[in-house]
Amino acid sequence: MGDRLLGALARSKHPNPAKPGELRWFATIKGKDVEVAGPEPFYVEGEDHPVQPHSRSFIRAYVTDNPFYVASGYMTVLQGLPEPLRSQMLKGDFGAGHEDHPYQVIPTEWVILAQGRWKPERPGPLDSIGADVARGGKDKTVLTPRAGAWFGEQDTFPGKATPDGWEALQYIIAAVPSGEAPAINIDVIGVGASVYGLAVGAALDAYALDARAASDARDKSGKLGFVNKRAEWWWKLRESLDPLTGDDLAIPPDRELLADLTAPRWSPRIRGIQIEEKDDIIQRIGRSPDKGESLVLAHAIETAPRRTVLI
């Protein structure tokens, strides 16, 4: 699969790509593969014998042209690949993803489509609130409400407004609608640990989300695992945003949120998918993607025991 992908990508970047069935001529000159004008032998300076070109032709084919691939379930494997690899391998669209970074976790178009589906009316009771808590500094505390596939407008507060866990808890309590009990998904790295402890003490349905924790989940294809919980949460959001196989998520049309959700990049590791760390994103884009992180927390579903207070 890798050789086919690299070859097709090379063709897509050729200044004058061949048409299907068109003959092109190539020769090896001093160890390098070079395209030449035609089939006639020619001499190279310093060589005693003529070089004989050989023909090549591009024949477009799709995975559905091969009945053995279809019968073996290979199409299912291709459908499970992350974009842009899926479109490149399944559809032969090697221009896919050319505007986004090739290892961008969530394609920009997917977020734009989700924002286009958004309406301000909440469809039902809240399922969760994602709490990305900041303590002072330039970062923001962001709360994201979720009701099924719908995400509400985010509450954002400057870091100086939440100097400690108690202040942050007051904003969380205020964000919970009367008579409802959504899961409060709190990033417990840093100041979030004290917020979680206070939330449990206040009898909120609080969950401690530690992005560093190990994950035993798999991606939708069942082929790929995750280096940690952070990778699992971001990738599950990506899968839910997939316009072909996702959950028709509806996200508020906020430009900063769009930028945050499309900022992280991923890389393949032996243990599975790894997502760029938040500190690395901050260094690359010059700010913290707090709105995106909060929405990821709201989308995450944690079922582990939640009553152990972190100290």
N, C-alpha and C positions, 0 to 999 in steps of 0.2 A: 504494500500500500504506500509506503514511504517513497519508493522510487517513482511510482506513478504520480504522486502528488508533486514531488520536486520537479519532475519532467514537465508536467502541465503548467506549473507555476513559471518555470523558465520560459516556456512558450508564450505564456500570457504577457511576459515582460519584453518579448522580442520586438524590436522596432518595426518589423515587417513580418508578422506571423503568417505561416502558411495556411492556405485554405485546405479543407479536408480533401485528401487524395492528391494534393499537389506534390510533385517530386522536388526535393531539395538535395544538394550534393555537399558532402562533407569529406574532409581528409584530416589525417593526423599529422601535424607539422611540429616537429621538435617536442613531441609529447602532449601537444594541445589539440583539442578538437576544433577545427576551423571550417566555417561554411565557405564553399568556393563557387565559382560561376557555373560550372557544368561538369560533365563526366570525363572530359579530356585529361589524360595524364599530364603532369607538369613537373618541372625540376625546381628544387629548392636549393638555394645557395649553400654550398658546402656538402651537398649530397651527390653520390655518384649515380643513383638510380631514380627514375621518375616516381612520383607519388600518384597512386591510383585512387581517385575519389570514389566514394560509395554513396548510393542513393538512400534517402529516407523519405517517408511520407507520413503525414499526420492523418489518422483515421479516428474520427470522433466516435466514442462508444459510451453507453450508459450501463450501469450495473444491471438494469432490467434486460439488457441484451443477452446476458449470460444466464441460462436457466439453472446452471449449477449454483451460482451465487444466490439466485432467488430461492431455490429449494433448501439451501443450507442455512438460511436465516441471516446471511451476510448483510442484507438490507437493514435488518433490525439493529445490527451493530453500527452501521453507518448512521442511522437515524439517531442513535444515542451519542454520537460524537458532538463535542462542543463546536459552536460556530467560531470561526468561519469554516472549520474542517468539514462540517456536515454538508454545507452547500457545495463546497469544492468537490467532495468525493461522491456525494449522492446525485447532484445535479450537473456536475461538470462546470459549475460557475466559479471559476478561479479568480474572478474579480470581486467575489464576496468578501466583505470585511476590509476592503482596501482603505476606507476612511478611518476606521477604528484601529487601535493598536491590535496586532494579531493575537495578543494574549489578554485583551480586555475582558474582564469577567462577564459583564453584562453589556451586550451591544446597545449602542445609543438608540437605534431605531425601536428596540423593544420597550425602552422606557418611554419614548415619545408616544408610542401606541397606547401604553398603559395610562399615560396622562390624558390622552385623547378620550379615554373611556370614563374619566372621572366626572362625577356629579357631586355637588355639595351635600345632598341629602343622605344621611346615614341610613343604610338599609335595615338595621336591626341593632340589638344590644352589642356592646363592645365585647370582643373576645380577648383582646390584650391591649396593653400599652407598653411600647418600647421606651425604656428610659436610659438615655446616654447622658451620664452626669459629669459635669465639669466642676472643678474647684478653682475659682479665680482664673487668672490668665486670659488668653485670647480665645480659648475654646468656649463653646456654648453648651448649656444643658438643653437637651431636646427631648420632648415627649411626643411619641407618635401613636395615635389611637388606630386600632384595626377592628373592623367588623366583617368577618369572612374575607372576601377578596377585596374589600374596600378599605382604603386607608384615609383617615381624616387629615385635615390641615394640622400641621405640626405646631406645638407650643414651643417657642424658643426663648431662652433666658440667657443673658450674658453670664459668664463664669463668676463674676463678682456677686451676682444675685444668689448663688448657691455656694457660699464659703464653707459650709459644712453639711453633713448628712441631714440634720434637722430641717434646715431651710429647703433642701431639695425635696424632702418628704412632704412638705406643705404644698408644694406645687403638684406633686403626684396625687395627693389626696383631692386637691381641687379639680384635677383632670378626670376623676372617676365620676361618671354620672350617678345621680341619686338612684338608689335601688338596684344598681348593677354591681357585679363583682368580677371585673375582667382580670386576667392574669397580668401581673406587673412584672415584666421581664427586664431585669436590671443588670447592666454591665457591672460586674463586681470587681473589675480590675481598678485599683486606685480608690477614690472616694466612694465609689459605688458599693463597696463592701459595707461601710457603715450605713448607707442608705438602705441596703437590703435588710440588715439587722433591725433597723428602726421600723421598716415596713412590716416585717414579721411581727414585731412587738405591737404594731398597730392593727393586727389581725387582717392585713391585706393579703390577697392571694399572690404572694410575691415569689418569684423564682430567681435564683442566683445563676446568671449566665456568665461563665468563665470561658473566654475565647481560647485560652491556652489548654483547656482540657482535651483529653483524647476523644476521638470519635470512632464509633464502630459502624457508622452509617455508610451507605453506598449511593452512588449517583443513580439517576433514573434507569440507565442502561444496566445497572448491576455490575458493571465492569470496573468502576473506579471507586476507590475509597478516599478518605480525607486525612490530611496530616493532623488536623485538630478541629475543634468545634467551630472556630472562626471560618475555616474553609467550608465546613458543612453548611453553616447558616447562609453564607453568601451564595454558595452553589445552589442550595434549595430555592433561594429567591430567584436566581437566574432561571432555573427550570420552571418556576411558576410564571415567569414573565415571557417564556417562550411562546410566540404567537401561534405556533402550530400545535403544541402539546401541553401548553401551560394552563393556568387557571383564570385567565382573563382578569388579572389584577387591575384595579383602578387606583391610580396614584395622583395626588394633588399636582397640578401643573405649576411647579415651582422650579425656576431655573437653577437655583443653587442645589436643590435636591437632585435634579437631573445630572448636574456636574458631579455630585458626590457619588451617585450610584454607578456612574460610568468611569470613575477614577481608578478603582482597584484593578490590578492585573493578577493573573494566575500563572502557575508553572507546574509542570508534571514532576512528581517525585516518586521514589520507590514506594513510599508509604501511601501515595495517592496525590490528590490535588492539594496544592498549597496556594493560599491567597496572600497577597502582599500585606505586610504588617501595617498597622495604622501609622506608626511613626515614620515608616518609609514613604507612605503616601504624603504625609505632612511635609517631609523633606522635599518631595518631588513637585508638589503643587503649591506649596507655600501656606497651607492652612489645614485645619482639621476637618475631615468630611463628616461632621457631627450629624447632619440631617440624614445622610445615607446610613450611617451606623445605627441610628435610632430606628429607622424603618426596618433594617435587617433584624434588630432585636424584636420588634413588634411582630414580624413574620415568623420568627423562630417558635417552635413548639417544643417545650421541654417537659418531660414527664418524670424526671428524677425527683426524689423527695426534696421538699423545699423548706423544711422547718429547722434545719441546722443553721444556726446563726453564725456568720463568719465574723471573726474577731481580728 
